[in-house]
Amino acid sequence: MGDESALVEWFRCTRGIPRGEELADVGTPARHVHLSRLERDLRRLGIRKRFHFVWTAQSSGVEEGQPSVVLLMRTLVRADEAPPEVHAAAERVLGLGVDGVARHEIGHALLFQRPQVAREPEFRRLFGDVDAAYRVGDPVDEVVRRITCYGGLKNPRYRRVVSLYAATHPHERFAEAVRIALTLHADEEELRSWAGRHRTSSIVVEQLLWAGRWLRSYGS
């Protein structure tokens, strides 16, 4: 696995079994500096919806029937200790810590609250059909398989997606585009720069710009 081994170790660490204080926090409202920053970024885009972040011992996620509740693994906080190069390496693979995962899950939550947009031809062209059978397994296992079996980001096929995890399903493709768009405040120049820096295909630029524009229009 080469250079990706340290990144995978951190992915496993941040999705591990909660212990001690981590375990005691499970089921309680999640508090973290990255969540406060995310809430400010949403307001900055005019999105006033309130979300309830809750620590969980298992996988992070949002239920379609409760899109205002965002579950976050308590062990994601461990990523605060990861070195900068690991965070940088995770950017086009999978959200590593609280910040990346929360922004990804907000993408799901916002879409669940306005699902009609996924029926639009442009959405389907860029992200695919969200009604496609969902056969996505554990996120870390999914990206590790793409690294070990398909060459990871060295494989040209993955230049057409925001991240390795985005390749798993249209829902994840969209949520990963939102993760990056939210991180860069939906700034179109910054989004184009991000895609250029990572040498992605033009469709990724389109995905990011679409996600950014959708976020900016969400509160109107």
C-alpha positions as CSV (number, residue, x, y, z in Angstrom):
1,M,0.0,0.0,0.0
2,G,3.1,2.2,0.2
3,D,2.6,5.8,1.2
4,E,-1.1,5.2,2.0
5,S,-0.4,2.9,5.0
6,A,-0.1,5.8,7.5
7,L,-3.4,7.2,6.2
8,V,-5.2,3.9,6.5
9,E,-3.9,3.5,10.1
10,W,-5.4,6.9,10.9
11,F,-8.7,5.9,9.3
12,R,-8.8,2.8,11.4
13,C,-7.9,4.7,14.5
14,T,-10.6,7.3,14.0
15,R,-13.2,4.6,13.4
16,G,-12.1,2.5,16.4
17,I,-13.9,1.4,19.5
18,P,-14.6,4.3,21.9
19,R,-13.0,4.0,25.3
20,G,-13.0,5.9,28.6
21,E,-14.3,9.4,28.2
22,E,-15.1,8.7,24.6
23,L,-17.5,5.9,25.6
24,A,-19.0,8.1,28.3
25,D,-19.9,10.8,25.7
26,V,-21.8,8.4,23.4
27,G,-25.4,9.5,23.0
28,T,-24.7,13.1,24.2
29,P,-24.8,16.2,22.1
30,A,-21.6,16.5,20.1
31,R,-19.4,19.6,20.9
32,H,-16.3,20.4,19.0
33,V,-14.6,23.5,17.6
34,H,-15.0,22.1,14.0
35,L,-18.8,21.9,14.5
36,S,-19.0,25.5,15.7
37,R,-17.0,26.5,12.6
38,L,-19.3,24.4,10.4
39,E,-22.4,26.1,11.8
40,R,-20.8,29.5,11.1
41,D,-20.0,28.5,7.6
42,L,-23.6,27.3,7.0
43,R,-25.0,30.7,8.3
44,R,-22.5,32.5,6.1
45,L,-24.1,30.7,3.1
46,G,-27.5,31.7,4.3
47,I,-28.5,28.2,5.5
48,R,-30.3,28.7,8.8
49,K,-31.4,25.2,9.4
50,R,-30.4,23.8,12.8
51,F,-28.8,20.5,13.1
52,H,-28.4,18.3,16.2
53,F,-25.0,16.6,16.3
54,V,-24.8,13.5,18.5
55,W,-21.9,11.4,19.4
56,T,-22.2,7.7,18.5
57,A,-20.1,4.6,19.1
58,Q,-20.8,3.2,15.7
59,S,-20.9,4.6,12.2
60,S,-21.5,8.3,11.4
61,G,-24.6,9.1,9.4
62,V,-27.9,10.8,8.8
63,E,-31.3,9.0,8.7
64,E,-33.5,10.0,5.8
65,G,-36.5,10.2,8.2
66,Q,-34.6,12.5,10.7
67,P,-32.4,14.7,8.5
68,S,-31.8,17.3,11.3
69,V,-29.9,14.7,13.4
70,V,-26.3,14.1,12.5
71,L,-24.6,11.1,14.2
72,L,-20.8,11.4,14.5
73,M,-18.5,8.7,15.8
74,R,-16.9,9.9,19.0
75,T,-13.6,8.5,18.0
76,L,-13.3,10.9,15.0
77,V,-11.9,13.4,17.5
78,R,-8.7,11.4,17.5
79,A,-7.9,12.9,14.1
80,D,-7.1,16.2,15.9
81,E,-3.8,14.5,16.7
82,A,-3.0,13.4,13.1
83,P,-0.1,15.2,11.4
84,P,-0.9,17.7,8.6
85,E,0.4,15.4,5.9
86,V,-2.1,12.8,6.9
87,H,-5.0,15.3,6.8
88,A,-3.7,16.4,3.4
89,A,-3.6,12.9,2.1
90,A,-7.2,12.2,3.3
91,E,-8.6,15.1,1.3
92,R,-9.2,13.1,-1.8
93,V,-9.9,9.8,-0.1
94,L,-12.4,10.2,2.7
95,G,-13.1,12.6,5.5
96,L,-10.7,11.9,8.3
97,G,-12.0,13.7,11.4
98,V,-14.9,15.6,12.8
99,D,-14.6,18.4,10.3
100,G,-14.6,16.4,7.1
101,V,-17.2,13.8,8.2
102,A,-19.6,16.4,9.6
103,R,-19.5,18.4,6.3
104,H,-20.1,15.2,4.4
105,E,-23.0,14.2,6.5
106,I,-24.5,17.7,6.2
107,G,-24.5,17.1,2.5
108,H,-26.8,14.1,3.1
109,A,-28.9,16.0,5.6
110,L,-29.6,18.9,3.2
111,L,-30.4,16.6,0.3
112,F,-32.8,14.6,2.4
113,Q,-34.6,17.8,3.3
114,R,-34.9,18.8,-0.4
115,P,-34.8,15.4,-2.3
116,Q,-36.6,16.8,-5.4
117,V,-33.3,18.3,-6.6
118,A,-31.9,14.8,-7.2
119,R,-34.6,14.3,-9.9
120,E,-33.3,17.1,-12.0
121,P,-31.4,16.1,-15.2
122,E,-28.3,18.1,-14.3
123,F,-28.0,16.5,-10.9
124,R,-28.4,13.1,-12.4
125,R,-25.8,13.9,-15.1
126,L,-23.2,15.0,-12.6
127,F,-23.8,12.7,-9.6
128,G,-26.0,9.8,-10.9
129,D,-29.2,8.2,-9.8
130,V,-29.5,8.3,-6.0
131,D,-32.2,5.6,-6.3
132,A,-29.5,3.1,-7.5
133,A,-29.1,0.1,-5.2
134,Y,-27.0,1.1,-2.2
135,R,-24.3,-1.6,-1.7
136,V,-21.8,0.6,0.1
137,G,-20.0,-1.1,3.0
138,D,-17.8,0.3,5.8
139,P,-16.3,3.5,4.4
140,V,-12.7,2.6,5.4
141,D,-13.0,-0.8,3.8
142,E,-14.4,0.8,0.6
143,V,-11.5,3.1,0.2
144,V,-8.9,0.6,1.2
145,R,-10.2,-1.8,-1.4
146,R,-9.9,0.9,-4.1
147,I,-6.3,1.6,-2.9
148,T,-5.2,-2.0,-2.8
149,C,-7.1,-3.5,-5.7
150,Y,-7.4,-0.6,-8.1
151,G,-4.4,1.6,-7.5
152,G,-6.1,4.3,-5.6
153,L,-5.7,7.9,-6.8
154,K,-3.0,6.8,-9.3
155,N,-5.8,5.1,-11.3
156,P,-7.1,7.6,-13.9
157,R,-10.7,6.5,-13.4
158,Y,-10.7,8.3,-10.0
159,R,-9.9,11.6,-11.6
160,R,-13.6,11.8,-12.4
161,V,-14.7,11.8,-8.7
162,V,-14.0,14.2,-5.8
163,S,-12.6,11.3,-3.7
164,L,-12.2,7.6,-3.6
165,Y,-15.3,7.4,-1.3
166,A,-17.3,9.4,-3.9
167,A,-16.9,6.5,-6.3
168,T,-19.1,4.2,-4.2
169,H,-22.6,5.7,-4.9
170,P,-24.3,8.8,-6.3
171,H,-25.4,9.8,-2.7
172,E,-21.7,9.7,-1.6
173,R,-20.6,11.4,-4.8
174,F,-22.9,14.3,-3.9
175,A,-22.0,14.4,-0.2
176,E,-18.3,14.5,-1.0
177,A,-18.8,17.4,-3.4
178,V,-20.6,19.2,-0.6
179,R,-17.8,18.4,1.8
180,I,-15.3,20.3,-0.3
181,A,-17.7,23.0,-1.3
182,L,-18.5,23.8,2.3
183,T,-14.8,23.7,3.3
184,L,-14.1,26.3,0.6
185,H,-17.2,28.4,1.4
186,A,-18.6,27.7,-2.1
187,D,-16.1,30.1,-3.5
188,E,-16.0,29.2,-7.2
189,E,-12.4,30.4,-7.7
190,E,-11.2,28.3,-4.8
191,L,-13.2,25.3,-6.0
192,R,-11.7,25.5,-9.5
193,S,-8.2,25.9,-7.9
194,W,-8.9,22.8,-5.7
195,A,-9.8,20.7,-8.7
196,G,-6.8,21.9,-10.6
197,R,-4.4,21.3,-7.8
198,H,-5.6,17.7,-7.6
199,R,-5.6,17.3,-11.3
200,T,-9.2,16.0,-11.5
201,S,-11.3,15.8,-14.7
202,S,-13.6,18.6,-15.7
203,I,-16.6,16.8,-14.4
204,V,-15.3,17.2,-10.9
205,V,-15.1,21.0,-11.4
206,E,-18.7,20.8,-12.6
207,Q,-19.7,18.8,-9.5
208,L,-18.0,21.2,-7.1
209,L,-19.5,24.3,-8.8
210,W,-22.9,22.8,-8.8
211,A,-22.7,21.9,-5.1
212,G,-21.5,25.3,-4.3
213,R,-24.2,27.1,-6.2
214,W,-26.8,24.8,-4.6
215,L,-25.5,25.6,-1.2
216,R,-25.6,29.3,-1.8
217,S,-29.2,29.1,-3.1
218,Y,-30.4,26.8,-0.3
219,G,-31.4,29.6,2.1
220,S,-33.2,31.7,-0.5
